[in-house]
Amino acid sequence: MTAPPGAPGPQAPARAPGGPPALEVVEYTDPLCPWAWGSEPVFRRLRTALGDRVRWRRVFCILFDEDDDPAPDPAAETAWYARYVEDVTAHTGAPRAVRLDRVAASSWPASLVAKAAQRQGPEVAERVLRRLRESVFVLGKPADTVELALAAAAGVPGLDARRLSVDTASDAVRLQVGADRAEARRPVPEVLSVRGGSPHPGAAKETGSGHRYALPTLLLRSPAGYRAVPGWRSFEAYAAAVAELAPGLPALGERLTPARALERHRSLTEPERRMLAQGPWPPPRAVAVATGNGPVWLHPEEAAVHPAGRHGRSDML
């Protein structure tokens, strides 16, 4: 999706002097969104392929807001939402928890912790966000309070837990997440009406005062224009958008050996390991954590500090 010449649109990043066209990838997401969780295999492959050739920026959109009305029957709401997640994972192949404890009360705590983790570098931020996603879709207990979100991040290699707690509580981080929430509610016109064969085509969602991006949505921007790729899409759709805006920029990437893929990513779902690794699976010492529809594979060092291990999960295979 492209803005016509002269049409208003997101401001493109500047071209790097003497280098290839600059490309920014904006990922509109939420740590507790099932469609965003299911898109991680293609996003991980795309991030791996593009590496530091692009600026990848996450915008936390607040799927579950603080002013949402509480459910009159929490048990019925949880049962309905568990069926919804099961339906989503039937399309994406992503794991779902054996039992969902509740529907998340708010996305703010997880988003604050994820945003605060970005201050400790991209590797720590990636692993913290992954833990937050796994809180609901692997463990079934969404990280919907600050205490639970910080506990989900505990043990991440290289993480300064005290700094994370302080930054999470800071006005600066809350303002950043507030700015993310506002940005997500200013979608580009192309996503207001989207058609396609996807089970989740990604048309912007109506809100009380307008619209917000459907989750996930990628917005790619360069001096040549921009492309919006909303909803549940194939890897090829994202790679094609990259090729249109930045011809010659590699977007395919190599598949790693199983051992290297698990060492790099620390946690892999079945769809991820099929997309990111090539060779006999599982690699030696990989730890499988059972979910409602297939294992999540952990590096042994990750398994030693992962909440599934810390809580003595009996379904670790």
SEBAPA-945397 format. One record per residue: residue in three letters; x, y, z of N, C-alpha, C, CB in turn. Coordinates in steps of 0.02 Angstrom, whole numbers, plus 50000, padded with zeros to 5 digits. Glycine has a CB too. Layout:
! SEBAPA-945397
ALAXYZXYZXYZXYZ...
//
This chain:
! SEBAPA-945397
MET500424994150000500005000050000500445006250000499525000050061THR500335010649953500785016349943500405022849941501195015449880ALA500685028049971500385034649965500515037249895500655039550018PRO500005040149862500125043149796500585049049801499465045149763PRO500915050949746501375056649748501025062849775501665058049679GLY501355066149822501095072249850500595071349905500805076249797ALA500385065049918499885063849969500215064050037499525057049959PRO499845066150089500135066150156500245059050180499675069850205GLY500745058050219500885051450246501415051850298501095046650190PRO501615046150328502125046250379502775049050352502245039250407GLN503115052950391503745055950369504265050550362503985061350420ALA504595050250305505095045150293505755046950325505195044050218PRO506145041950348506805043450374507265045850319507095037250408ALA507775049450338508235052350289508655046950256508685057550322ARG508855048350194509305043850158510005044250188509325045450083ALA510315038550200510995038450227511475040850173511185031350251PRO511895045850188512365048550138512815043050110512785054150168GLY512815042350045513265037650012513075030450023513945038750036GLY512515028950055512335022050069511665020250038512305020850143PRO511425014350053510775012250026510215016450056510665004850039PRO509635016550025509065020250053508915017950124508445019450009ALA508785022750167508605021050236507925017750236508615027350282LEU507825013050280507185009650287507025008950361507195002650252GLU506425011150378506185010250446505595005450444505975017050479VAL505595000650490505034996050498504704997550565505274988550493VAL504074999550563503705000950624503224995150636503325007850619GLU503294991950693502884986150710502374988350763503314980250737TYR501744988450743501194989950790500984983450822500594993550753THR501054983050888500984976650921500724977550992501644972850921ASP500634972051026500454971951097500744965451124499674972351109PRO501064965551183501364959451210500864953751221501704960951274LEU500214955451227499714950451245499234948851188499324952751304CYS499404950751126498974949651069499104942851036499064955251017PRO498584938651026498704932050997498914932250923498074927951002TRP498664937050885498884937450815499604939850811498434942250776ALA499814944350855500524946450856500964940650876500614952350905TRP500744936650925501114930650945501184925850886500764927151005GLY500654924850849500674920350792501094922850734499994919050768SER501224929450732501634932250678502374932150693501424939350665GLU502574930050753503274930150771503724926050725503344927750841PRO503514920150699503964916650654504194920850594503634910350629VAL503714924150560503914928050502504274934450522503304929850459PHE504074937450578504424943450600505134941950622504034946850657ARG505224936350657505904934550677506344933350617505894928250722ARG506074929950567506474928650507506634935250472506104923950458LEU506144939750468506274946150435506774950350474505614950050428ARG506714950550540507194954350580507894951450573506994954350655THR507944944850571508594941550564508904943250497508524933950572ALA508494943050445508754944350377508974951550368508234942550325LEU508584956250395508734963350385509274965850432508104967450394GLY509304963150492509824964950540509854972450552510484962550515ASP510474975150551510564982250566510514986550503511234983450599ARG510284983650448510194987550387509574992050390510144982950326VAL509134990550439508524994550447508464996650520507894990550424ARG508025001450530507825003250598507154999950611507795011150607TRP507134995450659506514991950677506254995050742506614984150684ARG505664997850739505395001350797504724998350816505305008950782ARG504634996750879504004993950903503574999350936504134988150953VAL502934999150919502445003550949501944999250987502085008050894PHE501895000251052501444996251093500754999651095501724995351166CYS500264996151067499634999251049499104998951104499364996050988ILE499214995051157498734994251213498084991051189498595001151246LEU498114984551181497534980651161497004980651217497734973451144PHE497224979551278496774979651336496924986051375496874973251383ASP496454990851371496584997451399496354997951471496265002751357GLU496605003051506496445003851576495725005851588496895009051607ASP495415009151539494725011351549494215006651519494635018251520ASP494425000651498493944995651473493484993551530494314989551443ASP492854992551514492374990351565492524983151586491654990851539PRO492504981751651492624974851674492054970251651492684974751750ALA492224963951640491714959151618491224957751675492054952651594PRO490574957551660490094955851713490174948751737489384956951688ASP490424944251694490534937251713491234935251691489984932451680PRO491744936251734492434934851714492544927651690492904936251771ALA492214922751721492314915851700492064914751629491954911051749ALA491474917551613491204916751546491644920351495490484919551542GLU491894926251513492344929951469492984925951456492514936851498THR493254922951508493864918951500493744913051454494124916651568ALA493174909651463493014903951420492944906151347492364900551444TRP492604911851337492524914351268493204916151239492064920451267TYR493624919551277494264921751250494734915851237494594926651299ALA494694910751279495104904751267494904901551201495014899751325ARG494264901451186494034898751121494284903151063493264898051119TYR494274909651074494524914351023495264913151009494404921651044VAL495664912551062496374911251054496484904551019496734911351123GLU496084899551037496144893051004496014893650929495664887951035ASP495524897750911495364898750840495944902350805494724902850833VAL496234907350837496804910950808497384906250797497014916850853THR497544902150848498124897750842497994892050792498294894850910ALA497364890550778497224885750725497464888350658496484884050723HIS497444894950648497684898050586498444898850588497354904750575THR498714901050644499424902950647499884897150665499524908450697GLY499614891950699500034886550723500424888250786500514884450670ALA500334894250813500694896350873500424892550934500634903950884PRO500834891450985500604888051045500064892051081501184886651092ARG499654888451117499184891451163499244887751229498444891251136ALA499084891251283499154888251349498664882451358499034893551404VAL498874877551397498424872051414497784874651446498774866951460ARG497864879551490497284882551523497424890051531497144879251592LEU496944894151509497004901351518496694903251584496654905151459ASP497094906451627496864908151694496344913751692497454910351736ARG496424918551647495974924251645496134928351582496024928751709VAL495674932751565495814937751513496224943351545495154940551481ALA496714945851509497144951151537496724957251556497684953251486ALA496854959851615496504965851639496754972151603496594966651715SER497384972251584497674978151553498314976251516497814983651605SER498434979651460499074978951424499604983851448498964979851350TRP499404988651489499884993751511500484990851548499534998651555PRO500394986451598500994984051634501504980551588500784979151688ALA501274976051546501744972551501502064977451452501384967051462SER501684982351428501964987151381502474991751415501404991451350LEU502334993651477502814997651514503474993851525502524999851582VAL503424987551544504024983651555504394982551490503844976851588ALA504034981051436504364980151371504704986551348503844977851319LYS504394992251358504694998551338505305000151382504175004351343ALA505244998951447505805000151492506404995651475505604998951565ALA506264989451453506804984851436507204987251376506524977951422GLN506894991251332507254993851274507844998251294506784997751229ARG507835000951355508385005151378509005001051395508175009051439GLN508924994451396509494990051411509754986451349509294984951464GLY509574988951291509844986151229509364981351195510484982551243PRO509464980451129508984976551089508934969251109509164976951018GLU509494966151129509474959051146509064957951210510174956251155VAL509174961951261508784961451322508054962951307509054966251376ALA507924968051267507234969951251506864964351215507214976251207GLU507204961051168506894955451132506694949851179507364952751078ARG507144948251225507014942551269506484944251321507664940451304VAL506474950451344505954952351392505264952151358506094959451421LEU505224954951298504584954851263504354947651250504634958651196ARG504824943351233504644936351222504344933251285505264932351200ARG504654934551342504394931851405503684934451419504864933751463LEU503564940751404502904943651415502384940251371502914951251402ARG502554938951308502094935251265501974928151292502384934851192GLU502494924951315502434918151339502024917751404503114915051350SER501994923251441501614923151503500894920951491501624929951537VAL500604923251436499904921551423499844915551377499554927551393PHE500264915051325500154909951275500514903351289500374912551208VAL500964903251337501294897051359501064895251429502064897651356LEU501094900151475500934898851545500194899851561501344903251589GLY499844903651521499134904751533498974909751587498814898351551LYS499484913551609499394918551662499664925151636499754916351729PRO499234929251605499474935351573499814940051622498904938951540ALA500354943051599500734947851640500374954551638501464948551614ASP499814954951675499394960851672499434965251734498684958751662THR499924963951777500114968651830500854969951824499914965951901VAL501084975451852501804976851849502194971351884501964983751882GLU501944968851940502294963651977502364957351934501934961952042LEU501824955351900501854949351858502304950551797501154947451835ALA502284956451769502704957851710503444957851728502514964651680LEU503614960751785504314960551806504534953451823504424965051867ALA504084949551854504254942551870504354938551806503694939451912ALA503964939951754504044936251691504734937451661503514938351642ALA505014943451672505664945151643506254942751685505714952651635ALA506124940551745506674938651790507114933151760506384936251857GLY507764934151767508234929151743508454929951672507954922451751VAL508174934851636508404935951567509144937851569507974941651533PRO509564934451530510284935851532510434943151515510654931351482GLY510864946151555511064953151544510574958251571511154954251473LEU510014956051599509514960751623509704963451692508824957451627ASP509674969951700509734973251765509034973951793510104980251759ALA508834969251837508144968951860507954975251899508044962851904ARG508414977751939508254983751978508144989751933508814985352029ARG508564990551884508474996051836507814995351799509064996451787LEU507644989251780507014988051744506424990251787506944980751725SER506444988651851505894990551896505844998151902505994987451965VAL506415001451910506425008751917506175012051853507135011251934ASP506435009751795506235012751732505495011651718506655010051675THR505245005751735504535004251723504085009051760504374997051744ALA504295011051820503895015551862503995022851845504055014451934SER504435024451798504605031451784504075034851741505285031751749ASP504025041351750503575045351709503785045151636503555052651733ALA504435044951623504685045151554504445039151515505455045351554VAL504485033151545504265027151510503515027151500504485020851548ARG503145029451551502415029751542502225034551487502075031751609LEU502585040151482502445044851427502605041651359502855051251436GLN503135037751356503305034351293502755029451272503965030651300VAL502505025551320501965020851303501325024651286501835016051363GLY501205030151320500635034251302500685037051231500565040051351ALA501295038951212501405041351143501305035651093502115044251136ASP501525029551111501405023751068500655022651058501725017351099ARG500285022851114499565021851110499245026951064499245022251181ALA499455033251070499175038551027499365037450954499415045451051GLU499985035650941500215034450872499805028950840500965032750870ALA499665023550878499295017850852498585019850832499275012250902ARG498345025350859497665027750844497665033150790497335030350907ARG498205033550753498245037850694498465033650633498745043850706PRO498055028750614498265024350560498275027850493497815018250557VAL498685025350447498695027950379498045026150344499315025250339PRO497825030050296497165028850265497095021950234497035034050213GLU497655019150209497615012850172497365007050215498285011050145VAL497415007450281497205001750322496495002650350497695000850379LEU496155008050331495485008950357494995003850326495245016050343SER495155001650266494744996550233495224991850196494224999650184VAL495244985550217495714980750189495334974550168496284978950240ARG495474972150109495174965950085495724960850072494754967150021GLY495534954650073496034949450058495804942750085496704951250087GLY496184937550067495994930850087496254928750155496234926150037SER496604933250189496874931450255496304930650305497374936850278PRO496374925950353495874925550407495884931650452495994919350449HIS496404935650447496454941950486496764947150439496894941050552PRO496354950150394496634954650344496924961050372496114956450294GLY496704963150432497044968650466496764975550455497734968750445ALA496124976050438495824982750435495844985950504495084982350409ALA495964992550505496014996150568495374995150609496135003650555LYS495464994750674494914993550720494595000050742495154989550781GLU493935000150744493585006050768493675006750843492845005850750THR493765012950866493795014450937493255019650951494505017150957GLY493195021451014492685026351032492775032950997492685027451104SER493395034650978493525041250949493845040850880493965045250994GLY493875035050850494195034450784494385027350769494805038950781HIS495015026350751495275019750733495965018750763495285018850656ARG496165012550769496865010850784497065005150737496955008850859TYR497725004450728497974999050687497734992350715498744999250684ALA497564987750670497474980750690498154977950707497124976650633LEU498154972950751498774970050774498864963050746498804969850851PRO499464961750719500004966550708499924970050641500694963050710THR500254975750634500324979150570501054981450565499834985250563LEU501354980350506502004983250492501914989150444502494977950461LEU502234994650461502265000550417502995001550398501965006950452LEU503155000750334503835001550309503895008350276504024995850260ARG504415012150294504495018950269505195020050242504345024050324SER505235023450185505885025350156505775031750118506165019650109PRO506315034750092506215040750051505775039549990506895043350028ALA505695033249969505285031649911504535031349927505495025149882GLY504365031549991503665031050010503565026450069503245028649951TYR502985023550073502865018850127502395013250105502565022450188ARG502435007750141501985002150129501705000050197502354996150094ALA501054998850199500744996050259500564988850244500105000150280VAL500774984450289500624977250282500264975150346501274972950269PRO499594975250345499224974150407499014966850415498614978550409GLY498884964950478498564958650493499024952650487497994957750449TRP498734946850474499084940450469499294939550397498634934450494ARG499954939750383500204939450315500774934450310500444946350292SER500904932350249501464927750237502124931350239501374924250169PHE502654927550248503324930550246503444933950179503864925250259GLU503194930850126503304933550059502994940550051503024928750006ALA502434941750085502114948350080502554953750111501424948350115TYR502874952150167503324957050198503954957950157503504954850270ALA504234952450132504834952950091504704957050028505094945950072ALA504114956249998503944960149938503904967549954503284957749908ALA503624969350012503584976450031504284979350040503174977250095VAL504734975450071505424977750079505744978750010505844972550120ALA505644974049964505954974449898505704980549859505814968149858GLU505074982349868504804988149833505114994749857504044988549841LEU505224995249922505485001449950506245001749950505225002350020ALA506564996049955507294995849959507564990249915507534994950033PRO507534991149850507774985949804508494983949820507724988349731GLY508604977449821509274974849835509414973649909509774979549809LEU508964975849952509064974550023508864967350038508644979650067PRO509344963250062509174956250074508604955550124509794952350098ALA508114951450108507554950450154507394943050164506944954050128LEU507804938650136507654931550144508024928550203507834927750080GLY508684929550205509064926850261509184919350256508714928450325GLU509664917050295509824909950296509494906550355510584908850298ARG509354900150346509134896150402509744893450438508664890350379LEU509724893550504510284891250544510224883850560510324895250609THR510764880950583510714874150609510264874350670511424871250627PRO509944868750687509504868750746509844871250810509244861850758ALA510464869150822510804871250883510924878750883511464867450892ARG511144881450826511284888650823510634892750828511654890450758ALA510104890250797509464893950800509214894250872508944890550755LEU509264888750908509024888750977509484892951022508984881651004GLU510134892951008510594897051047510464904451035511324895351030ARG510294906150973510184913250957509524915750986510194914150881HIS508994911750979508324914250997508104912051066507824911950946ARG508414906951093508304904551162507634901051170508344910251210SER507124903051133506454900151138506164899851068506004904451186LEU505934893951047505674893050979505024889050982506184889650934THR504514891450948503914887550938504014882850879503294892150927GLU503554878350868503604873850810503604877750744503034868750810PRO503144882550733503194886450670503854890350664502614891250666GLU504114892750719504744896450716505324891950698504884899850783ARG505354886050729505934881850716505914879350643505964875950765ARG505314878450615505274876450545505494882050498504574874150527MET505364888250518505534893950475506254896250485505064899650490LEU506534895350544507184898250561507754893150561507154901550627ALA507594886750566508114881650572508044876450517508074878150641GLN508614873350501508614868150450509054862450474508864870950382GLY508774856450478509154850650500508754846650550509814852850531PRO509034840950572508674836550619508484840250683509094830450635TRP507864839350704507614842650764507364837350813507044847750747PRO507444838450878507734844150913508484843550920507414844950981PRO508824849150932509544848750945509664845751014509874855650938PRO510274843451027510434840551093510284845551149511164838451095ARG510014842951204509884846551266509314851651260510504850151288ALA508964851951203508384856351199507854854051248508104856451127VAL507514858751279506994857251329506324859151299507124861151396ALA505864854351299505194855451271504704857051328504954849351231VAL504344862451321503814864251368503144863051333503874871751392ALA502734858751362502094857051330501614862751334501804850851363THR501224863751281500674868551280500044864751258500834874651233GLY499524868451243498904865151222498924862451152498354869851229ASN499434864251113499454861851043500164861251017499064866650998GLY500614858551058501294857551036501794860951081501374859950965PRO502424858851078502914861351125503204868151105503474856451131VAL503454871551156503924877151147504604874451166503724883651190TRP505104875651124505774872951135506214878351166506084870351070LEU506534876651222506964881351258507684878951255506734882151330HIS508144883751248508844882351258508934880251331509294888551241PRO509374875551346509434873251416509584878751466509964867951421GLU509974883751446510114889251491509494893551502510694893651464GLU509084894251450508454897851458507964893951502508134899351389ALA507954887351493507504883251533507654883751607507544875951510ALA508294884751624508494885151694508224891351729509254884951700VAL508074896551691507844902851722507154904851697508334908451707HIS506854900951654506194902551626505654901451678506054898251563PRO505114905551677504574904551726504294897451726504024909351711ALA504274894151669504014887251668504434882751712504004884551596GLY505094883851712505534879851755505524882251827506234880051729ARG505524888951837505524891651905504914889651944505584899151903HIS504354888851908503724887151941503604879651945503154890451906GLY504114875851925504054868651930503514865551887503934866752001ARG503454868051826502944865551782503024858151771502954869151716SER502514854251784502544846951775502504844951703501994843651815ASP502304849751658502224847951588502844849551547501624851551559MET503414851051579504034851451541504224844451522504604855051583LEU504304843151457504394836351433505114833951440504184835851361
//
